[in-house]
Amino acid sequence: MKKIKYIVLLAFSFLLLVSCSKAEFVPAELTNNPLSSSTDIAVNEVYETYKDKLNTVGLSIGIIKGEDISFYGYGETKKGNGTIPNENTFYEIGSITKTFTAIMAAQMLLEQDSNVDTPIKSYLPDDLPTLNRNGIEVNFKHLLTHTSGLARMPSNFKLLKNPAKAYADYDNRRLYSFLENARLHADPFTQYSYSNAGMGVVGTILERNYDMDYGEVLRQKLAEPLNLNNTTAYFNETNLAQWAQGYGLNGKEADYWKSLNALDGAGVIKSTMMDLLTYAYANLNPSESRLGDAIKMTHTLYFNEYEDVDFFKVRSCLGWHEYVNKALPEKTFLWHGGDTAGFSSTMILDLEGKNALVLLFNAQVQPDERQLLISDLLQLMLD
């Protein structure tokens, strides 16, 4: 039963690696927490309670409480280098990318006076068959809520010994080949089944609609309007000296996922704590604009069936998930997490209270090992 629940947890992330062994990490006794306020002290107490079980080299914690924004770095950006992660340290954010992709898709539909019930057929090459099952055609709502019936990964995606290369090599030609032969495992909008393939399709649609690659769509439609100066799909545009080194379950340094190619929309974004807190704030306080309207669209609950695991349960908005932490059963949040070969991330939004929690780790771990830390930090955020 524990193994099954772990698989369900993993389905919410982007992680695909299988590791034969697991290393135990304890962050170095380093922090930039000034311990000068009650929040500083409370965050440090929570961290000290769980640090031995976090299995990470470094950790960035960001908290928004109304108009107050706090950042804390613990451990190291690379094992043994003595450098504490700061607000401008780069991390891979994995599947949190999907929330960005959903906002850009919503914005595109608003620009066209359309809506999420629009079928995707006309946005793809003409020679591809219509994705449907029992006469129900796949639309944007299905892809963005993970209810399209598409598989988690394309059937022709080959996981290599080096996953970074496998993603970089998976181009549009291969994605279209997958779609040409795809068979939906359920009627659309009848069953939740997390799909990186589906979000890859949304990213590819954005590229075709705007006639530019995913990274440029991200720059023009989200990063520049929200002043996310260190949020990008392009690894070569980042400063390598500002990067955290990621680590796999086996304790070895992980290769950076520089490109996901046709699956960029599912997990390619690289960012920093400063930018992610800015992004969280923009979601908590959407502007009176088309972009603000798109952000609000993605917060709407569409699929009512919960996915229930040990520590929390979720159901589908657009890109985001409505999230209930079982330690706080009366409170509803928005949530997304992300994992790559060497990084793990969590973003949780309290829309009602205008609060947010962002966690960035530079090591890949089993998701359930951080849930108690998250629960306590959420309680602290709400106090």
Summary of the structure (lengths in Angstrom):
residues: 383
radius of gyration: 19.6
end to end distance: 34.5
largest distance: 62.4
contacts: 1355
relative contact order: 0.20
helix: 38%
strand: 18%
